[in-house]
Amino acid sequence: METEKVYAMPFAKIYPMLVEKAARKGRTQAEVDEIIGWLTGYSVPQIEAAVQNGTLYGDFFRDAPQLNPDRVLIKGSICNVKLESIEEPLMKEIRYLDKLVDELAKGKAMEKIKRTNK
């Protein structure tokens, strides 16, 4: 039931928190947007539209233009939960974004955050 609450939250409520988390560590909104775009395929204007039009967080991921196939390379834990152990597909997508913003806030280079399967 807790996951349904997360899915029903407005993206406009979550997005500023993601930006603020990165900004506290000297990173920028543009970098957060770049990560979101890499993960989901959204352009900056599409991200801005999702903030403005009341898109729900679950729908933001359900309706993503192009989920990056390399997102499966994201490993590790977020909130003491291993990403690999998350079975709910939509929650896994949300946690991928959390993990990427965490890495950005910790100073990781953008090239390393945006994984590629070479």
N, C-alpha and C positions, 0 to 999 in steps of 0.2 A: 504494500500500500504506500510506503514511503516513496518508492520510485514514481508513483503516479503524481505525487505532489511536486516532484522535481520537473516532470514532464509538463505539468500544467502551469509552471511559473513563466511569467513573461520574459522573453529574451532581453527586453529592455531593463529588467531588474538584474539579470546576471551579467550582462555585457560590461556595465560600468565597474562591477566588482573585479572582473578579469583585468580590465585596463588598470584599475587602481592597484591591484596586486603587482602588476608589472612595473607600474610607475614608481611605486615605493622603492624599487630597486634600480631606478634610473633607466628603465626601459620605456618604450613609447607606445602610444595607441596604434601607430602605424605598424609596429612590430607585432602587436597582438592581432591586428587585421591581417597581416601577412600569414601568420600561423593559422588563423581561422580559414583564410582562403586556401592555404595549402591542404588543410585537412578536409574541407567541405566543398571547395570549388566556388564558394561565394566570392563575388567581387566586392570592393569597398562600397559602391553604391547599393548593392544588394544587402550588405550587412547593415548599412544605415537605414535602409527601408524596413528591415526586420525589426530594428529598434523602434522605428517610428510607428509601424502599423500594428503593433501588439502581438506579433508572432509569439507563440508559446515555445518554450525551450525544446520540448519534444518535437514539435513540428519543424523547428529550425533544422534539426538533424534529419528528420524523416523526409523533408523536402529539399535536402541539400542537392545542389546541381550535380556534383561529381565527387563522391567520397574518394579520397586518395587511396589507391590500392596499397601504397607503401605504409599506410597507417598501422598495419599489422606488425610492423617492425618496432613499434613503440612498446617498450617493456618496462617493468619496474612496478612500483607501488604508488598509490595515491590514497591518502587517508588510511594508511596501513592495510590497504587491500591490493593484492596483486592483480594487475590488469588482466593477466592470463586467466585468472580464476573467475572473472565476471562473465556470467552466462547470458544475461539479458543483453541482446545486441544493441538496443538503443542506449542503455546505461553505459555500455562499453564505449560507444562513440562519445558520450558526454565526458566520461573519465579520460579518454584520450586527450580531449581538449584541456581538461584540468592539468593533466601531466605536462603537456606542452607549455602551458602558461607557467607552471612551476619551474620548468627548466629554463624558460626565458628569464624569470625573476631571479633565478640562481646564477645568471650570468653566462649560461651556455651559449655558444656561438650559433647563429641562425642556421648555418650550414649543417650543424650537427642535429639541431632540433628537427629540421626538415629532412628526415631520413629518406634515403633512396636505396632501392634494391639494385645494386650494380652487379 
